[in-house]
Amino acid sequence: MAGTDGGLGSEKILLPKDVALKAEDVGLIKARMAPARLVVLAVMGGGFIGLGAMAAITIWTGLDHVPFGLMRMAGGIGFTLGLILVVLGGVELFTGNVLMIMSIASGRMRLRTLMRAWSLVFVGNTFGAVAVAVLVFLAGHHELDNGEAGRVAVRIAAAKAELPFMQAFFLGVLCNALVCLAIYLCYGAASTTDKILAILLPIATFVAAGFEHSIANIYFFTLALLINDLGIADATVSISGAISNLVPVILGNIVGGGVLVGLVYWFVYVYSVRK
């Protein structure tokens, strides 16, 4: 799951209805968490996603002659490191926490409480992703393969910055539908192995398909901005370009995870219980 389960760890495989009820309860626990604890866990979550993005860049470096689909899926598998660390490490991730909408739908959480939790986690995730990007840059990761790793990172960020608003939005919708489905499946998992397997294909698929994840993009843009001035890349990225991508992607992530996953499962399995 994305974040601590507040002591609601799975000891047996849960049925879909029980998973929905658990997801709703976990949302309440997250929202009531002390702000300092929530932010620290979110910083870790953003950092872990940055590590997953770094793994993807490493794998994609030098794979130009591999068939497109295989190349994309290979990087996607590497990226799963991020969510595996988030889930098993019990930290907080904004894109997973959009499932807290389920608690709003049941009337068990106020909108103000939801926005507070989302804001704290997003800020923490941003700090963590930026910090890891700086550390990776200072470590010289971009110099791998005679600078090709840096060129790959900048090309990725530049392509994201050029996406039209609505395309970025829908890519964000599709991305977080898969992310939240992976998290939802983890709520019902009975073991560490179950959770890793639940994460693997949904996350690898969203990366392979080029869908947009807001926290991962913060890492990509930060790293690309740091590499810009080195003159090793054949593209450049601006702060305005990063913002033009992040705004629609964040909105899309909320709709994809909150509406297409959270509210749909709430309606199917929770509404009939609560009404």
Buried (B, 14 or more C-beta within 10 A) or exposed (E): BBBBBBEEEBEEEBEEBBBBBBBBBBBBBBBEBEEEEBBBBBBBBBBBBBBBBBBBBBBBBBBEEEEEEEBBBBBBBBBBBBBBBBBBEBBBBBBBBBBBBBBBBBEBBEEEBBEBBBEBBBBBBBBBBBBBBBBBBEEEBBBBEEBBBBBBBBBBBBBBBBBEEEEBBBBBBBBBBBBBBBBBBBBBBEEEEBBBEBBBBBBBBBBBBBBBBBBBBBBBBBBBBBBBEEEBBEBBBBEEBBEBBBBBBBBBBBBBBBBBBBBBBBEEBBBEEEE
